[in-house]
Amino acid sequence: MRERRTVGRLTTWTKPEWQARAACKDCDPELFFPLGTTGAAVPDIEWAKTICGACPVQPECLDFALKTRQEFGIWGGTTEDERRALSRQQRKVNVSG
């Protein structure tokens, strides 16, 4: 889990421990934050998802992205739109369950 510290009025977070084991840890971060979701961005998105697919911490990454509402980038093998859909599904299950 992340440790939260408040310094003055700023809140800082330490990196979750699972990030050190991520398949993407040595990749160029720009690959996981493409400019858009169509056209020239599609090959980057597919490549990022391929890396995520082989990642030992993919579930932790996706869980982190959903819990912290990451609005941009590829996290846990999902795009922004895919995470929004997962969040909507989760809310529907929580409301009806």
N, C-alpha and C positions, 0 to 999 in steps of 0.2 A: 504494500500500500504506500501511498505517497505521504510524506511528512510535510505538514503545513507550518510555515513560520511567518510571523508578521514582523517586518522591520519598518519602523516608522509607520507610514500609512500604506506601505506596499506589502502584498502577500506574495511570498515566493514558495515554490514547490520543488522538492527534490525529485529526481527522475525515478520512476517506478523501477524496481530491480529487474523486472523481466526485460526491459529495453536493452540491457547488456547482452541478452541472449537472442535478440531479434535478428532474423536473416538480413534485414535492411540496415543494420547498424553501420556498415561501411559503405553504403550506397549514397549516391548524390541525392540529397533530400528533394531536389527539384523534380525528380522522377515521380515522387509521391504527391506532388502538388502541381499537377498539370494546369495549364491555362485553358480551362474549358473542359467540356466533356464530349466534344464532337471533332470531326476533321482531324487535324494533325495531332490532337491530344490522345486519340484512340490508341495508337500503338504504345504510347507511354503508359496509359492506364492498363492495357493488357499486360505489359511487361511487369509493372508494379504488382498486379494481381498474381502473376506467376510467381514472383518472389514471395509474396504473402502465402501462397498456396503450399510452399515448402517450408514455411517458418514454424519452428517449434513453439512459439508463443503467440501464434495467430489468435487463439481464443481470448487470451489476456488483452491483446491489443484491441480487438473488437469491443470487448467489454469496457475497456478504458474509454474508447471513442464514444460509445453510447452513453456511459455514465457522465462523461465530461462534455457531452454534446459538441463534439468536434464538427465544425461546419464545413471544413475544407480538407481536401486531400484524400488519399487512399489510406485507410486504417483497417487492419484486420481483414484485408482483402475486399473491402467494400468502398464504394464511392459515396459521395455526399447523398445522392438520391437514394441509394440502396439503404444507407443508415436511416434516413428519414422514414422510409417505408418500414424498416424493422421497428423503429420507435413507435410508429402508428400502430403496427400490429401488436406490439407489446402493450400499449395503452388500451387497445380494444380488449385484449385478453384480461388485463387487470380490472377493467370496468365490468365486464360480463362474468368474470370468474370469481 
